[in-house]
Amino acid sequence: MLNHLSDSLFSHHRNNSDVFVEQAPRKTTSYADFVRLSSKMANVLVKNGLKPNDRVAVQAEKSLEVLTLYAATI
């Protein structure tokens, strides 16, 4: 299924090895790793029954995992 928003935000980063986020000294995540992680999370959501236009509500502290979840829902 095409998702124009997801494609416009993430497709050009699929092979980008630049640092997307640094969480701690020497612990970084590249753009490509972030896209890969969010794709994996999106697949988990779909396998658990989430369908297009379903809503996802989360209350959590700011973290890379929450940002990844947000990207996965796009």
Summary of the structure (lengths in Angstrom):
residues: 74
radius of gyration: 12.9
end to end distance: 12.4
largest distance: 38.3
contacts: 158
relative contact order: 0.18
helix: 50%
strand: 14%
